[in-house]
Amino acid sequence: VLLCWYNLKGFCQTLAWLAKEKEEESLIMWSLLLSILE
């Protein structure tokens, strides 16, 4: 999963996958990660 972060397509696919797995938790986690990356 972490490897997908290295390219935009994989990043988006991983985001979509995580959103399906644990919607609320993953969205919060991704929001934090994105804010850190920015």
mmCIF file as gemmi writes it, N, C-alpha and C atoms, coordinates in Angstrom:
data_model
loop_
_atom_site.group_PDB
_atom_site.id
_atom_site.type_symbol
_atom_site.label_atom_id
_atom_site.label_alt_id
_atom_site.label_comp_id
_atom_site.label_asym_id
_atom_site.label_entity_id
_atom_site.label_seq_id
_atom_site.pdbx_PDB_ins_code
_atom_site.Cartn_x
_atom_site.Cartn_y
_atom_site.Cartn_z
_atom_site.occupancy
_atom_site.B_iso_or_equiv
_atom_site.pdbx_formal_charge
_atom_site.auth_seq_id
_atom_site.auth_asym_id
_atom_site.pdbx_PDB_model_num
ATOM 1 N N . VAL Axp A 1 ? 0.839 -1.206 0 1 0 ? 1 A 1
ATOM 2 C CA . VAL Axp A 1 ? 0 0 0 1 0 ? 1 A 1
ATOM 3 C C . VAL Axp A 1 ? 0.87 1.252 0 1 0 ? 1 A 1
ATOM 4 N N . LEU Axp A 2 ? 1.899 1.274 0.842 1 0 ? 2 A 1
ATOM 5 C CA . LEU Axp A 2 ? 2.766 2.445 0.927 1 0 ? 2 A 1
ATOM 6 C C . LEU Axp A 2 ? 3.441 2.749 -0.405 1 0 ? 2 A 1
ATOM 7 N N . LEU Axp A 3 ? 3.778 1.703 -1.154 1 0 ? 3 A 1
ATOM 8 C CA . LEU Axp A 3 ? 4.439 1.892 -2.448 1 0 ? 3 A 1
ATOM 9 C C . LEU Axp A 3 ? 3.568 2.692 -3.406 1 0 ? 3 A 1
ATOM 10 N N . CYS Axp A 4 ? 2.256 2.567 -3.261 1 0 ? 4 A 1
ATOM 11 C CA . CYS Axp A 4 ? 1.341 3.269 -4.156 1 0 ? 4 A 1
ATOM 12 C C . CYS Axp A 4 ? 1.461 4.782 -4.003 1 0 ? 4 A 1
ATOM 13 N N . TRP Axp A 5 ? 1.931 5.238 -2.853 1 0 ? 5 A 1
ATOM 14 C CA . TRP Axp A 5 ? 2.066 6.674 -2.61 1 0 ? 5 A 1
ATOM 15 C C . TRP Axp A 5 ? 3.074 7.315 -3.556 1 0 ? 5 A 1
ATOM 16 N N . TYR Axp A 6 ? 3.953 6.518 -4.127 1 0 ? 6 A 1
ATOM 17 C CA . TYR Axp A 6 ? 5.032 7.08 -4.943 1 0 ? 6 A 1
ATOM 18 C C . TYR Axp A 6 ? 4.593 7.479 -6.345 1 0 ? 6 A 1
ATOM 19 N N . ASN Axp A 7 ? 3.372 7.079 -6.727 1 0 ? 7 A 1
ATOM 20 C CA . ASN Axp A 7 ? 2.858 7.614 -7.99 1 0 ? 7 A 1
ATOM 21 C C . ASN Axp A 7 ? 1.399 7.999 -7.818 1 0 ? 7 A 1
ATOM 22 N N . LEU Axp A 8 ? 0.963 8.988 -8.574 1 0 ? 8 A 1
ATOM 23 C CA . LEU Axp A 8 ? -0.351 9.592 -8.359 1 0 ? 8 A 1
ATOM 24 C C . LEU Axp A 8 ? -1.486 8.591 -8.59 1 0 ? 8 A 1
ATOM 25 N N . LYS Axp A 9 ? -1.365 7.788 -9.624 1 0 ? 9 A 1
ATOM 26 C CA . LYS Axp A 9 ? -2.396 6.784 -9.898 1 0 ? 9 A 1
ATOM 27 C C . LYS Axp A 9 ? -2.545 5.83 -8.727 1 0 ? 9 A 1
ATOM 28 N N . GLY Axp A 10 ? -1.428 5.294 -8.285 1 0 ? 10 A 1
ATOM 29 C CA . GLY Axp A 10 ? -1.456 4.369 -7.158 1 0 ? 10 A 1
ATOM 30 C C . GLY Axp A 10 ? -1.988 5.041 -5.904 1 0 ? 10 A 1
ATOM 31 N N . PHE Axp A 11 ? -1.626 6.31 -5.733 1 0 ? 11 A 1
ATOM 32 C CA . PHE Axp A 11 ? -2.08 7.075 -4.573 1 0 ? 11 A 1
ATOM 33 C C . PHE Axp A 11 ? -3.593 7.167 -4.573 1 0 ? 11 A 1
ATOM 34 N N . CYS Axp A 12 ? -4.165 7.519 -5.725 1 0 ? 12 A 1
ATOM 35 C CA . CYS Axp A 12 ? -5.615 7.656 -5.839 1 0 ? 12 A 1
ATOM 36 C C . CYS Axp A 12 ? -6.306 6.308 -5.672 1 0 ? 12 A 1
ATOM 37 N N . GLN Axp A 13 ? -5.727 5.255 -6.222 1 0 ? 13 A 1
ATOM 38 C CA . GLN Axp A 13 ? -6.296 3.922 -6.103 1 0 ? 13 A 1
ATOM 39 C C . GLN Axp A 13 ? -6.271 3.451 -4.654 1 0 ? 13 A 1
ATOM 40 N N . THR Axp A 14 ? -5.164 3.745 -3.976 1 0 ? 14 A 1
ATOM 41 C CA . THR Axp A 14 ? -5.038 3.364 -2.578 1 0 ? 14 A 1
ATOM 42 C C . THR Axp A 14 ? -6.044 4.127 -1.73 1 0 ? 14 A 1
ATOM 43 N N . LEU Axp A 15 ? -6.226 5.41 -2.035 1 0 ? 15 A 1
ATOM 44 C CA . LEU Axp A 15 ? -7.204 6.232 -1.324 1 0 ? 15 A 1
ATOM 45 C C . LEU Axp A 15 ? -8.6 5.647 -1.486 1 0 ? 15 A 1
ATOM 46 N N . ALA Axp A 16 ? -8.939 5.28 -2.716 1 0 ? 16 A 1
ATOM 47 C CA . ALA Axp A 16 ? -10.252 4.712 -2.992 1 0 ? 16 A 1
ATOM 48 C C . ALA Axp A 16 ? -10.435 3.377 -2.262 1 0 ? 16 A 1
ATOM 49 N N . TRP Axp A 17 ? -9.385 2.569 -2.252 1 0 ? 17 A 1
ATOM 50 C CA . TRP Axp A 17 ? -9.443 1.275 -1.572 1 0 ? 17 A 1
ATOM 51 C C . TRP Axp A 17 ? -9.63 1.447 -0.072 1 0 ? 17 A 1
ATOM 52 N N . LEU Axp A 18 ? -8.863 2.346 0.521 1 0 ? 18 A 1
ATOM 53 C CA . LEU Axp A 18 ? -8.97 2.589 1.956 1 0 ? 18 A 1
ATOM 54 C C . LEU Axp A 18 ? -10.334 3.165 2.312 1 0 ? 18 A 1
ATOM 55 N N . ALA Axp A 19 ? -10.851 4.022 1.447 1 0 ? 19 A 1
ATOM 56 C CA . ALA Axp A 19 ? -12.164 4.617 1.687 1 0 ? 19 A 1
ATOM 57 C C . ALA Axp A 19 ? -13.237 3.528 1.744 1 0 ? 19 A 1
ATOM 58 N N . LYS Axp A 20 ? -13.074 2.494 0.93 1 0 ? 20 A 1
ATOM 59 C CA . LYS Axp A 20 ? -14.029 1.387 0.937 1 0 ? 20 A 1
ATOM 60 C C . LYS Axp A 20 ? -13.851 0.533 2.185 1 0 ? 20 A 1
ATOM 61 N N . GLU Axp A 21 ? -12.614 0.358 2.626 1 0 ? 21 A 1
ATOM 62 C CA . GLU Axp A 21 ? -12.327 -0.516 3.747 1 0 ? 21 A 1
ATOM 63 C C . GLU Axp A 21 ? -12.863 0.06 5.066 1 0 ? 21 A 1
ATOM 64 N N . LYS Axp A 22 ? -12.402 1.261 5.386 1 0 ? 22 A 1
ATOM 65 C CA . LYS Axp A 22 ? -12.814 1.903 6.644 1 0 ? 22 A 1
ATOM 66 C C . LYS Axp A 22 ? -13.08 3.364 6.352 1 0 ? 22 A 1
ATOM 67 N N . GLU Axp A 23 ? -14.293 3.663 5.977 1 0 ? 23 A 1
ATOM 68 C CA . GLU Axp A 23 ? -14.596 4.977 5.419 1 0 ? 23 A 1
ATOM 69 C C . GLU Axp A 23 ? -14.213 6.125 6.344 1 0 ? 23 A 1
ATOM 70 N N . GLU Axp A 24 ? -14.824 6.199 7.51 1 0 ? 24 A 1
ATOM 71 C CA . GLU Axp A 24 ? -14.577 7.351 8.378 1 0 ? 24 A 1
ATOM 72 C C . GLU Axp A 24 ? -13.124 7.417 8.842 1 0 ? 24 A 1
ATOM 73 N N . GLU Axp A 25 ? -12.614 6.296 9.337 1 0 ? 25 A 1
ATOM 74 C CA . GLU Axp A 25 ? -11.251 6.273 9.857 1 0 ? 25 A 1
ATOM 75 C C . GLU Axp A 25 ? -10.234 6.64 8.793 1 0 ? 25 A 1
ATOM 76 N N . SER Axp A 26 ? -10.374 6.054 7.614 1 0 ? 26 A 1
ATOM 77 C CA . SER Axp A 26 ? -9.394 6.288 6.556 1 0 ? 26 A 1
ATOM 78 C C . SER Axp A 26 ? -9.458 7.725 6.045 1 0 ? 26 A 1
ATOM 79 N N . LEU Axp A 27 ? -10.66 8.275 5.973 1 0 ? 27 A 1
ATOM 80 C CA . LEU Axp A 27 ? -10.794 9.65 5.496 1 0 ? 27 A 1
ATOM 81 C C . LEU Axp A 27 ? -10.108 10.616 6.448 1 0 ? 27 A 1
ATOM 82 N N . ILE Axp A 28 ? -10.255 10.377 7.743 1 0 ? 28 A 1
ATOM 83 C CA . ILE Axp A 28 ? -9.579 11.215 8.733 1 0 ? 28 A 1
ATOM 84 C C . ILE Axp A 28 ? -8.068 11.067 8.598 1 0 ? 28 A 1
ATOM 85 N N . MET Axp A 29 ? -7.624 9.809 8.473 1 0 ? 29 A 1
ATOM 86 C CA . MET Axp A 29 ? -6.193 9.53 8.347 1 0 ? 29 A 1
ATOM 87 C C . MET Axp A 29 ? -5.613 10.18 7.102 1 0 ? 29 A 1
ATOM 88 N N . TRP Axp A 30 ? -6.331 10.033 5.968 1 0 ? 30 A 1
ATOM 89 C CA . TRP Axp A 30 ? -5.832 10.604 4.719 1 0 ? 30 A 1
ATOM 90 C C . TRP Axp A 30 ? -5.815 12.125 4.767 1 0 ? 30 A 1
ATOM 91 N N . SER Axp A 31 ? -6.813 12.71 5.432 1 0 ? 31 A 1
ATOM 92 C CA . SER Axp A 31 ? -6.85 14.166 5.567 1 0 ? 31 A 1
ATOM 93 C C . SER Axp A 31 ? -5.607 14.648 6.31 1 0 ? 31 A 1
ATOM 94 N N . LEU Axp A 32 ? -5.254 13.933 7.365 1 0 ? 32 A 1
ATOM 95 C CA . LEU Axp A 32 ? -4.06 14.283 8.129 1 0 ? 32 A 1
ATOM 96 C C . LEU Axp A 32 ? -2.8 14.109 7.285 1 0 ? 32 A 1
ATOM 97 N N . LEU Axp A 33 ? -2.718 12.993 6.569 1 0 ? 33 A 1
ATOM 98 C CA . LEU Axp A 33 ? -1.547 12.733 5.731 1 0 ? 33 A 1
ATOM 99 C C . LEU Axp A 33 ? -1.399 13.786 4.639 1 0 ? 33 A 1
ATOM 100 N N . LEU Axp A 34 ? -2.515 14.134 4.001 1 0 ? 34 A 1
ATOM 101 C CA . LEU Axp A 34 ? -2.473 15.122 2.928 1 0 ? 34 A 1
ATOM 102 C C . LEU Axp A 34 ? -2.054 16.482 3.465 1 0 ? 34 A 1
ATOM 103 N N . SER Axp A 35 ? -2.531 16.839 4.648 1 0 ? 35 A 1
ATOM 104 C CA . SER Axp A 35 ? -2.163 18.13 5.229 1 0 ? 35 A 1
ATOM 105 C C . SER Axp A 35 ? -0.676 18.157 5.572 1 0 ? 35 A 1
ATOM 106 N N . ILE Axp A 36 ? -0.141 16.997 5.968 1 0 ? 36 A 1
ATOM 107 C CA . ILE Axp A 36 ? 1.299 16.904 6.259 1 0 ? 36 A 1
ATOM 108 C C . ILE Axp A 36 ? 2.112 17.015 4.975 1 0 ? 36 A 1
ATOM 109 N N . LEU Axp A 37 ? 1.641 16.332 3.919 1 0 ? 37 A 1
ATOM 110 C CA . LEU Axp A 37 ? 2.362 16.345 2.645 1 0 ? 37 A 1
ATOM 111 C C . LEU Axp A 37 ? 2.363 17.735 2.014 1 0 ? 37 A 1
ATOM 112 N N . GLU Axp A 38 ? 1.304 18.5 2.235 1 0 ? 38 A 1
ATOM 113 C CA . GLU Axp A 38 ? 1.241 19.854 1.695 1 0 ? 38 A 1
ATOM 114 C C . GLU Axp A 38 ? 2.165 20.743 2.503 1 0 ? 38 A 1
